[in-house]
């Protein structure tokens, strides 16, 4: 089974942003990201389109730099795992999960839960 898990434990294959293919789908994602609070405005389709995670992007959790410094591909390979960085990301994720429960429809929440709120399990793989 194919898997695409980010350094922070997100599941790309479940992510509505990663999976958006049409302008309408991208617009719905932009509106959802704004409603949840992941963006401060509804951004354009070009801005919301997923371009993937890569080493040239800045990670809000500092994991790109950290895995590079510890010479591992992912956090679970590090001798310091779990650490303060992973503890912080799980704490922040839990707060976002609660926000999503409040502002999302049941269908939206189910999708976001699969994509973003299984971090701990995904990080341990």
N, C-alpha and C positions, 0 to 999 in steps of 0.2 A: 504494500500500500504506500503510495506516495505521501510524503510529509514535507511541509515547509513551515518550520518553526523559527521565529526570529530570536535574536539574542535575549530579548526580554520575555520570551515565552508566548508571544502572540502566535496564533495559527492563521497564516496567510490564506490557506485554502478555505477557511470559513469566513474570512473578512469581506464585508460588502464593498469596501473600497477596492480591494485587490480584485474582486470578481466583477466589478462594474464594467460593462462593455459599451453601453449606449449613453448618449448624452442625458437621457432621462434618468437612467440609473445613477450616473455621476451627480446629477442635480439633487436627487433624493439623498445621496450620501452626504453631500455638502450641507443640506438642510438638517440632516440628523446630527452631524458633527457639531453644527452650531447649537442646536437644541440641547444636546448633551453638555456642551461647554468646552469641547475640544478645539473649537475655533471661536474667535470673537466676532465673527460675521459669517454670512454665507459667502463662501469663496467660489471662484470660477471653476468650471469643469477642468480646465488645464491645471489649476492649483491643487485640486482634490484628487486628480488621477494618481494612482499608485505608481511610483517609479522604483519601488523596492527598497529594501535596506541595503546599504553598502558601507564600506569603510570610509568613504569620503563624506558621508553625512554625519551630522552631530546627533548623538543619541541623548535623549533627555535624561537617561539614567546613567550615562557615562560608561556604558558597557563595551562599546567599541574600543575605546581607549584601554579599558581595564583588561579585556581579554587579550588585546595585543600586548600589553605590559606583562601579563602572566603567561604569554605564549601558548594560549589555548584557543580552540575554535568556539567553544561555548562555556558558559558558566559552570555547568556540572562537571567539566573536566578539570576545574581549578581546585587546588588543594585547600583553598580558603572558602569554598562553597559549602553551605550558604554563608553570606557575608552581609555587611551593612548595606551594600548597594542592592543586593537582592531583597533584603528585608524591607528597604525603603520602597522599592518598586512594587512589592506585594502589598504594602500598606497603601500606597497611592492607588493601586489598582482596586483595592477593596472600596476606597472612597468613591472612585468612578463607578464601580459596580452599583453602589447604593444610589448614586445620581441617576444612572441608567434605569434602575427600577422605578424611580419616581417619574421620569419624563418620557419613557419609551412605551410603545404599545407592547403587548405580550409577544407579538411576533418579532418586533425589532429587538426586544430584550433577549429573546432566545438566540437570535443570530449573533448579537454582540457577546453574549455569554460564551458561546462556543469559540468565538474568535479571540476574545480578549481576557476572559476571566477564568481560564484554566492554566494560568501562567505557572503556578507552582508545579503542577503535574508535568507540564511541558518542559520546564527548566530541568527537571530531574531525569528526563529521558536521555 
